[in-house]
């Protein structure tokens, strides 16, 4: 059994992060509303990098979450790894702690800018390089997905809750795939076509995509990174993985191996598959691998 750092009660911790998360939601919704006014757009875009934009919303949420955790838990021996801090720091993130918070203040920044509503805040507490507690906040849908490491549930701002609805025992071709809006590539599109899914949903933010699996709106997500190109990072997957696995789903590489956190570049390359059923996940990975090999779609 995993024990939290000395003096930390898991229920009190979740209560605190819940408050911090809805404060973050206020910030994200505030800037989302401002983006509707083209005059404000220039001021909100801090780094208008086409591949990796950064907005004031990213920076403000990053600031408030880190500040709140540090204020509330001054003497706790854990570290915070944040996407935004890695981007601006000249130092490599190094930690020997068993406990590390992993924060993505705004996953799906492109969708945030494009006003699709498919953006999220990710916050996970990793223990020995594995996600344990996790939060995926989707402000536009009034959803806060939470796991305490044992179970997953979703809350609305008024405190009302509902449980996951993972759909089970489907064949690959019976599944609804959720895939990227802004990060697709021709090889992934070719694979999707060859598999011939029942339905394909296009959505931004890995947090939104995996939440859609947990809520029963989709069944499977495939991430395919091209060699030499950018790949998703620890902060993209930690919180979404935590809510999916605690709900009964699974996320691994194509060889059904668990994701490995804490690498020096934080990257998760190759092919990653998330499904709604941990019991059938290995079989689904094998089927996808066979299709890739038979059609020579991707170098394995």
C-alpha positions as CSV (number, residue, x, y, z in Angstrom):
1,X,0.0,0.0,0.0
2,X,1.3,3.4,-1.0
3,X,1.6,5.9,1.9
4,X,1.5,9.6,1.3
5,X,4.3,11.8,2.7
6,X,4.2,12.2,6.5
7,X,1.3,14.3,7.7
8,X,-0.7,14.3,4.5
9,X,-4.3,13.0,4.6
10,X,-5.5,12.0,1.1
11,X,-9.0,13.4,1.6
12,X,-7.7,16.8,2.8
13,X,-5.3,16.8,-0.1
14,X,-8.0,16.2,-2.6
15,X,-10.2,18.8,-1.0
16,X,-7.4,21.4,-1.4
17,X,-6.5,20.5,-5.0
18,X,-10.2,20.6,-5.8
19,X,-10.3,24.3,-4.6
20,X,-7.1,25.1,-6.5
21,X,-8.5,23.4,-9.7
22,X,-11.6,25.5,-9.8
23,X,-9.5,28.6,-9.2
24,X,-7.6,27.6,-12.3
25,X,-10.9,27.0,-14.1
26,X,-11.8,30.7,-13.4
27,X,-8.5,31.8,-15.0
28,X,-8.9,29.7,-18.1
29,X,-12.5,30.7,-18.7
30,X,-11.6,34.4,-18.2
31,X,-8.9,34.3,-20.8
32,X,-11.0,32.1,-23.1
33,X,-13.7,34.8,-23.0
34,X,-11.1,37.5,-23.8
35,X,-9.9,35.5,-26.8
36,X,-13.2,36.0,-28.4
37,X,-12.2,39.7,-28.8
38,X,-9.5,39.8,-31.5
39,X,-8.1,43.0,-30.0
40,X,-7.2,41.1,-26.9
41,X,-5.7,38.1,-28.7
42,X,-2.3,39.7,-29.3
43,X,-1.9,40.4,-25.6
44,X,-2.9,36.9,-24.5
45,X,-0.5,35.1,-26.8
46,X,2.9,35.3,-25.1
47,X,4.8,33.0,-27.4
48,X,3.1,32.6,-30.8
49,X,5.1,29.6,-31.8
50,X,3.0,27.7,-34.4
51,X,3.9,24.3,-33.0
52,X,4.0,25.1,-29.3
53,X,2.2,28.4,-28.5
54,X,2.0,29.8,-24.9
55,X,-0.7,32.1,-23.6
56,X,-1.1,34.2,-20.5
57,X,-3.6,31.6,-19.3
58,X,-0.8,28.9,-19.3
59,X,1.4,31.2,-17.2
60,X,-1.3,32.3,-14.8
61,X,-2.5,28.8,-14.0
62,X,1.0,27.6,-13.7
63,X,1.7,30.4,-11.2
64,X,-1.4,29.9,-9.1
65,X,-1.2,26.1,-8.8
66,X,2.4,26.0,-7.8
67,X,1.9,28.9,-5.4
68,X,-1.1,27.3,-3.7
69,X,0.6,23.9,-3.3
70,X,3.8,25.5,-1.9
71,X,1.8,27.8,0.5
72,X,-0.4,25.0,1.8
73,X,2.3,22.3,2.1
74,X,5.5,24.2,3.0
75,X,7.4,21.5,4.7
76,X,6.4,18.5,2.5
77,X,9.2,16.7,0.7
78,X,8.0,16.7,-2.8
79,X,8.9,18.5,-6.0
80,X,6.8,20.1,-8.8
81,X,7.6,19.4,-12.5
82,X,5.7,21.9,-14.7
83,X,5.7,22.2,-18.5
84,X,6.0,26.0,-18.3
85,X,8.9,25.9,-15.9
86,X,10.8,23.5,-18.1
87,X,10.2,25.8,-21.1
88,X,11.7,28.9,-19.4
89,X,14.4,27.3,-17.2
90,X,18.0,27.0,-18.3
91,X,18.5,24.2,-15.7
92,X,17.5,20.6,-16.1
93,X,14.8,19.4,-13.8
94,X,16.4,17.0,-11.3
95,X,14.7,15.3,-8.4
96,X,15.6,12.4,-6.1
97,X,12.2,12.5,-4.4
98,X,9.8,9.6,-4.6
99,X,6.9,12.2,-4.8
100,X,6.7,14.6,-7.7
101,X,3.7,16.7,-8.8
102,X,3.5,16.9,-12.6
103,X,1.6,19.9,-13.9
104,X,0.4,20.9,-17.4
105,X,-1.5,24.2,-16.7
106,X,-3.1,24.2,-20.2
107,X,-3.1,21.0,-22.3
108,X,-4.5,21.8,-25.7
109,X,-3.3,25.4,-26.0
110,X,-4.0,25.3,-29.8
111,X,-7.6,24.3,-29.1
112,X,-7.8,26.9,-26.4
113,X,-6.8,29.6,-28.9
114,X,-9.1,28.1,-31.5
115,X,-12.0,28.3,-29.0
116,X,-13.0,24.6,-29.4
117,X,-13.4,24.0,-25.6
118,X,-11.2,20.9,-25.8
119,X,-8.5,22.1,-23.4
120,X,-7.6,20.9,-19.9
121,X,-5.4,21.4,-16.9
122,X,-3.5,18.3,-15.8
123,X,-2.1,17.7,-12.3
124,X,-0.8,14.4,-11.1
125,X,1.1,13.3,-8.0
126,X,3.6,10.6,-9.1
127,X,5.1,8.1,-6.7
128,X,8.4,6.5,-7.8
129,X,7.8,7.6,-11.4
130,X,4.2,6.3,-11.6
131,X,1.0,8.4,-11.5
132,X,-0.9,7.9,-8.3
133,X,-3.3,10.8,-7.6
134,X,-4.6,12.7,-10.6
135,X,-6.8,15.6,-11.6
136,X,-8.0,16.5,-15.1
137,X,-9.9,19.8,-15.2
138,X,-12.0,20.5,-18.3
139,X,-13.4,24.0,-17.6
140,X,-15.5,24.3,-20.8
141,X,-17.5,21.2,-19.8
142,X,-17.6,22.0,-16.1
143,X,-15.8,18.8,-15.3
144,X,-13.1,17.9,-12.8
145,X,-12.0,14.3,-13.1
146,X,-10.3,13.0,-9.9
147,X,-8.6,9.8,-8.8
148,X,-7.5,9.0,-5.3
149,X,-5.4,6.1,-6.7
150,X,-8.2,3.6,-6.2
151,X,-11.2,4.9,-8.0
152,X,-12.1,7.7,-10.4
153,X,-15.0,10.1,-10.4
154,X,-16.1,13.3,-12.0
155,X,-17.3,16.4,-10.2
156,X,-19.1,19.5,-11.4
157,X,-18.5,22.9,-9.8
158,X,-21.6,22.6,-7.7
159,X,-20.2,19.4,-6.1
160,X,-22.4,16.9,-7.9
161,X,-20.6,13.8,-8.9
162,X,-20.9,11.0,-11.4
163,X,-19.0,7.7,-12.1
164,X,-17.0,6.6,-15.1
165,X,-18.8,4.6,-17.8
166,X,-16.2,2.5,-19.5
167,X,-17.6,0.4,-22.4
168,X,-16.2,-3.1,-22.4
169,X,-15.5,-6.1,-24.6
170,X,-15.6,-4.5,-28.0
171,X,-13.6,-5.7,-31.0
172,X,-11.2,-3.2,-32.5
173,X,-13.4,-2.5,-35.5
174,X,-16.4,-1.9,-33.1
175,X,-14.6,0.8,-31.2
176,X,-14.9,4.6,-31.4
177,X,-11.4,6.2,-31.7
178,X,-10.7,9.6,-30.3
179,X,-7.7,11.2,-32.1
180,X,-5.9,14.5,-32.4
181,X,-7.1,17.6,-34.1
182,X,-3.8,19.5,-34.2
183,X,-1.2,16.8,-33.9
184,X,-2.1,14.2,-36.5
185,X,0.2,12.8,-39.2
186,X,-0.1,10.9,-42.4
187,X,1.1,7.6,-41.0
188,X,-1.4,7.7,-38.1
189,X,-4.2,8.6,-40.6
190,X,-3.2,5.6,-42.7
191,X,-3.3,3.3,-39.7
192,X,-6.7,4.6,-38.7
193,X,-8.0,4.0,-42.2
194,X,-6.6,0.4,-42.2
195,X,-8.2,-0.5,-38.9
196,X,-11.6,0.8,-40.1
197,X,-12.9,1.9,-36.7
198,X,-16.7,2.1,-36.1
199,X,-16.4,5.9,-35.5
200,X,-13.6,8.5,-35.3
201,X,-13.9,11.5,-33.1
202,X,-11.5,14.5,-33.5
203,X,-10.5,16.2,-30.3
204,X,-7.8,18.3,-28.8
205,X,-6.0,17.8,-25.4
206,X,-4.9,14.3,-24.3
207,X,-6.8,15.0,-21.0
208,X,-10.0,15.6,-22.9
209,X,-9.4,12.5,-25.1
210,X,-8.8,10.1,-22.1
211,X,-11.7,11.7,-20.2
212,X,-13.9,10.9,-23.2
213,X,-12.8,7.2,-22.8
214,X,-13.5,7.3,-19.1
215,X,-17.0,8.8,-19.6
216,X,-17.9,6.2,-22.2
217,X,-18.0,8.6,-25.2
218,X,-15.1,6.8,-26.9
219,X,-13.2,3.6,-26.5
220,X,-9.6,4.0,-27.7
221,X,-6.9,6.6,-28.3
222,X,-3.7,6.0,-30.4
223,X,-0.7,8.4,-30.3
224,X,1.9,7.9,-33.0
225,X,5.0,9.9,-32.8
226,X,7.3,10.1,-35.9
227,X,11.0,9.4,-35.4
228,X,12.9,12.7,-35.0
229,X,9.8,14.7,-34.4
230,X,8.4,16.0,-31.0
231,X,6.6,13.5,-28.8
232,X,4.1,13.9,-25.9
233,X,5.8,14.6,-22.5
234,X,5.3,13.5,-18.9
235,X,2.8,16.3,-18.2
236,X,0.7,15.3,-21.2
237,X,0.1,11.8,-19.9
238,X,0.5,11.6,-16.1
239,X,-2.9,13.0,-14.9
240,X,-4.9,11.4,-17.8
241,X,-3.2,8.0,-17.2
242,X,-4.1,8.2,-13.5
243,X,-7.8,8.7,-14.1
244,X,-8.0,6.1,-16.9
245,X,-6.2,3.3,-15.0
246,X,-8.1,3.8,-11.7
247,X,-11.4,3.6,-13.7
248,X,-10.4,0.3,-15.2
249,X,-8.8,1.3,-18.5
250,X,-5.2,1.0,-19.6
251,X,-2.5,3.0,-21.4
252,X,0.8,1.4,-22.6
253,X,3.1,1.4,-25.5
254,X,2.3,-0.9,-28.4
255,X,4.2,-3.8,-26.7
256,X,1.8,-3.4,-23.7
257,X,4.6,-2.0,-21.5
258,X,3.7,0.7,-19.0
259,X,4.7,4.3,-19.7
260,X,8.1,5.3,-18.3
261,X,8.2,8.7,-16.5
262,X,11.2,10.7,-15.4
263,X,13.4,10.4,-18.4
264,X,15.8,13.3,-19.0
265,X,13.8,14.6,-22.0
266,X,10.4,13.7,-20.5
267,X,9.3,12.2,-23.8
268,X,7.0,9.3,-24.7
269,X,7.8,8.4,-28.2
270,X,6.7,5.6,-30.6
271,X,3.1,4.3,-30.5
272,X,1.0,4.6,-27.3
273,X,-2.4,3.1,-27.0
274,X,-5.1,3.9,-24.4
275,X,-8.2,1.7,-24.1
276,X,-11.3,1.4,-22.0
277,X,-10.6,-2.1,-20.7
278,X,-7.4,-3.3,-19.0
279,X,-8.4,-6.9,-19.5
280,X,-8.6,-6.7,-23.3
281,X,-6.0,-4.0,-23.7
282,X,-3.1,-6.5,-24.5
283,X,-5.2,-8.2,-27.2
284,X,-6.0,-4.8,-28.8
285,X,-2.4,-3.8,-28.9
286,X,-1.5,-7.1,-30.6
287,X,-4.2,-6.6,-33.2
288,X,-2.9,-3.0,-34.0
289,X,0.7,-4.3,-34.2
290,X,-0.3,-7.0,-36.6
291,X,-2.1,-4.5,-38.9
292,X,0.9,-2.2,-38.8
293,X,3.3,-5.1,-39.7
294,X,1.1,-6.5,-42.5
295,X,0.7,-3.1,-44.1
296,X,4.2,-1.8,-43.3
297,X,2.8,1.4,-41.9
298,X,5.4,2.2,-39.3
299,X,8.9,1.0,-38.4
300,X,8.6,-1.3,-35.4
